[in-house]
Amino acid sequence: MSLDYTISHRLTAAQCNAQRELAPAQLVQQLIEIATCHADSLDFGFSRLQSLGILWVLSRISIKMDRYPQLLETYSITTWVESFNRHFSERNYLIADSAGRPIGYAHTVWMAINMRSRRPADLTVLGDLNRLVCDHPCPVETGALIRRPENPDRIHNYTFQVSDIDCNRHVNSARYVELVLNQMNLATFDTNLLRHFEIAYKHEAHCGDSVTVESQTDGDTVTTAIMAGDTPVCLARYTLTPRKPAPCGPCL
């Protein structure tokens, strides 16, 4: 039994952003997809948990990229479980180019909740899950608290619509990523690489809920809170680094 799991992708135009790279929200979707497939293959995925009245909920994502896959590039994502406890599972990811060279890493935290009460569920009903833990290294810094911006320089209001909602009838995890990044203009991402991105999901939001998106820039770091009144729905922090100039063509 393999403790890691790999899916290969070829980046299509529909999955790209304006910089002709894998869009960060699309990467988040792919991280969720491979986590779901891996968990199902090891019998602690959606089908098994649903039969027990339990649901996996994404609690936190941390992504660190040297670069993003380019249009029509083939790349792979590999995932493995870092740890389990009674209520949570931590998972790591490697994003690699077609030659297997790392171009990025990610770390996620998943919480098991009771489908009816929406309270934490007990994973010990699944038996000894620690036998599925893998010790591959993952150089992503995690755990630092993300705080609500004290002096936001950008504030926008948004009401969640039908297209924002997933199969669990709450806002799609990747949609929050799009809302966070939409606070910056296109020129910012033309000239800067989203190097390190973290988002902590705090409370569920549903169709028709209205939120305020607050962002604050401090040097190369941007902090964003999506707030429902005084309640944080999610908190995000990311770092931008200047893009390297495109290589010049041959001199004549």
C-alpha positions in Angstrom: 0.0 0.0 0.0 1.4 3.4 -1.1 1.2 6.1 1.5 1.4 8.9 -1.1 -0.8 9.6 -4.1 0.0 11.5 -7.4 -2.2 13.0 -10.1 -0.7 14.5 -13.3 -2.2 17.5 -15.0 -1.8 19.4 -18.2 -2.7 23.1 -17.8 -5.4 24.2 -20.1 -6.4 27.8 -21.0 -9.5 27.5 -18.9 -7.4 26.9 -15.7 -5.1 29.8 -16.3 -5.1 33.3 -15.0 -4.2 36.5 -16.9 -0.5 35.7 -16.5 -1.0 32.4 -18.3 -0.2 30.4 -15.1 -2.2 28.0 -13.0 -4.6 30.3 -11.1 -4.2 30.0 -7.3 -7.9 29.3 -6.8 -7.6 26.5 -9.4 -4.6 25.1 -7.5 -6.6 25.1 -4.3 -9.3 23.1 -6.1 -6.7 20.6 -7.3 -5.3 20.2 -3.8 -8.8 19.5 -2.5 -9.4 17.0 -5.4 -6.3 15.0 -4.8 -6.9 15.0 -1.0 -10.3 13.6 -1.6 -9.1 10.9 -4.0 -6.2 9.9 -1.7 -8.5 9.7 1.4 -11.0 7.6 -0.6 -8.2 5.2 -1.7 -7.3 4.7 1.9 -10.9 4.3 3.1 -11.2 7.5 5.2 -12.7 9.6 2.5 -16.2 11.1 1.7 -18.1 7.8 1.3 -16.8 6.2 4.5 -17.3 9.3 6.6 -20.7 10.1 5.2 -21.9 6.7 6.3 -20.8 7.6 9.8 -22.4 11.1 9.7 -19.1 12.8 9.5 -17.8 15.4 7.0 -14.2 16.6 6.3 -14.0 20.4 6.3 -10.9 22.3 5.1 -9.6 24.4 8.0 -6.4 25.9 6.7 -4.2 26.0 3.6 -0.6 27.2 3.3 1.0 27.3 -0.2 4.6 28.1 -1.1 5.5 28.4 -4.8 8.8 29.0 -6.6 6.7 29.4 -9.8 3.3 28.2 -11.1 2.7 25.8 -14.0 2.4 27.6 -17.3 -0.2 27.3 -20.1 0.0 23.8 -21.7 2.7 22.6 -19.2 2.4 19.1 -17.7 2.9 19.0 -14.0 2.0 16.7 -11.1 0.7 17.0 -7.5 1.6 14.4 -4.9 0.0 14.3 -1.5 0.6 12.4 1.8 -0.8 12.5 5.3 1.4 14.2 7.9 -0.6 13.5 11.0 -3.9 12.6 12.6 -5.5 13.3 16.0 -9.0 12.9 17.4 -10.5 15.8 15.4 -8.0 16.9 12.7 -5.7 15.6 9.9 -2.8 17.4 8.4 -1.7 16.8 4.9 1.3 17.8 2.7 1.7 18.3 -1.1 4.5 18.5 -3.6 3.9 20.3 -6.9 6.4 19.2 -9.5 7.2 19.9 -13.2 7.2 17.1 -15.8 10.7 16.1 -14.9 9.8 15.7 -11.2 11.5 18.8 -10.1 9.7 20.6 -7.2 8.2 24.0 -8.1 6.1 24.3 -4.9 4.7 22.8 -1.8 1.5 23.0 0.2 0.1 22.1 3.6 -3.5 21.7 4.6 -5.4 21.1 7.9 -8.7 19.2 7.8 -11.3 19.0 10.5 -13.9 16.3 10.9 -17.3 17.6 11.9 -20.7 16.0 12.6 -22.9 16.5 9.6 -26.0 17.4 11.8 -24.6 19.3 14.7 -21.7 20.9 12.7 -19.5 20.2 15.8 -16.2 18.4 15.9 -16.5 14.7 15.2 -14.3 11.9 16.7 -12.0 10.3 14.2 -11.1 7.4 16.5 -14.2 5.5 15.1 -12.1 5.0 12.0 -9.5 2.9 13.9 -5.7 3.5 13.9 -5.2 6.1 11.2 -1.6 6.8 12.3 -0.5 3.8 10.2 -1.3 5.9 7.2 1.1 8.7 8.2 4.0 9.4 5.9 7.2 11.3 6.9 8.1 12.9 3.6 9.5 16.4 4.2 7.5 19.5 3.3 9.2 22.9 3.7 6.1 25.0 4.3 5.9 27.2 7.4 2.6 26.7 9.2 0.8 27.7 12.3 1.5 31.4 12.6 -1.7 33.2 13.6 -3.4 35.4 11.0 -5.0 38.5 12.4 -7.7 40.8 11.1 -6.2 43.9 9.5 -6.0 46.8 12.0 -5.9 49.5 9.4 -7.3 48.2 6.1 -6.6 50.2 3.0 -9.1 48.4 0.8 -12.7 47.5 1.9 -15.3 45.9 -0.4 -18.7 44.4 0.2 -19.9 41.2 -1.4 -23.0 39.0 -1.2 -22.6 35.3 -1.9 -24.5 34.0 -5.0 -25.6 30.6 -6.3 -22.3 30.0 -8.2 -20.3 30.5 -5.0 -21.9 27.4 -3.3 -20.5 23.9 -3.3 -22.1 20.4 -2.8 -22.2 20.9 1.0 -24.3 24.1 0.5 -21.8 26.4 1.8 -19.3 28.8 0.1 -16.7 26.9 -2.0 -13.2 27.0 -0.4 -11.6 28.3 -3.6 -14.1 31.1 -3.9 -12.7 32.7 -0.8 -9.2 32.7 -2.4 -10.6 34.5 -5.4 -12.3 37.1 -3.2 -9.0 37.7 -1.3 -6.9 38.1 -4.5 -9.5 40.3 -6.2 -8.7 43.1 -3.7 -5.5 43.7 -5.7 -5.4 45.1 -9.3 -4.2 43.1 -12.3 -1.0 45.0 -12.7 0.1 43.9 -9.2 0.0 40.2 -10.4 1.6 41.1 -13.7 4.7 42.3 -12.0 4.7 40.2 -8.8 4.5 36.5 -8.1 2.2 35.2 -5.4 5.0 33.4 -3.5 3.4 32.4 -0.2 -0.3 32.2 0.4 -2.1 31.2 3.6 -5.9 31.1 4.4 -7.6 30.0 7.6 -11.3 29.2 7.3 -13.2 30.2 10.5 -16.9 30.0 9.9 -19.2 28.8 7.2 -21.0 31.2 4.8 -24.0 30.4 2.7 -25.9 31.7 -0.3 -27.3 35.2 0.4 -24.8 36.0 3.2 -23.2 39.5 2.9 -19.6 40.0 3.9 -17.0 42.7 4.1 -13.6 42.1 2.6 -10.8 44.1 4.4 -7.2 44.2 3.1 -4.1 45.8 4.4 -0.6 45.9 2.7 2.5 46.0 4.8 5.6 45.9 2.5 5.4 42.8 0.5 2.8 41.1 2.7 -1.0 41.5 2.3 -3.5 40.5 5.1 -7.2 40.1 4.3 -10.2 39.3 6.4 -13.6 38.3 5.1 -16.0 39.4 7.8 -19.7 38.7 8.4 -20.3 41.6 10.8 -17.8 41.1 13.6 -17.4 37.4 12.9 -14.4 36.4 10.7 -15.4 34.0 7.9 -11.8 33.5 6.9 -8.4 35.2 7.3 -5.7 35.2 4.7 -2.1 36.4 4.4 0.1 36.3 1.3 3.5 37.5 0.1 4.3 39.0 -3.2 7.8 39.0 -4.8 8.8 40.8 -8.0 8.7 38.6 -11.1 12.0 37.9 -12.9 12.2 39.5 -16.3 11.4 37.2 -19.2 14.5 36.1 -21.0 15.4 38.0 -24.1 15.5 36.4 -27.5 18.8 35.7 -29.3 20.8 38.8 -30.2 21.2 39.5 -33.9 
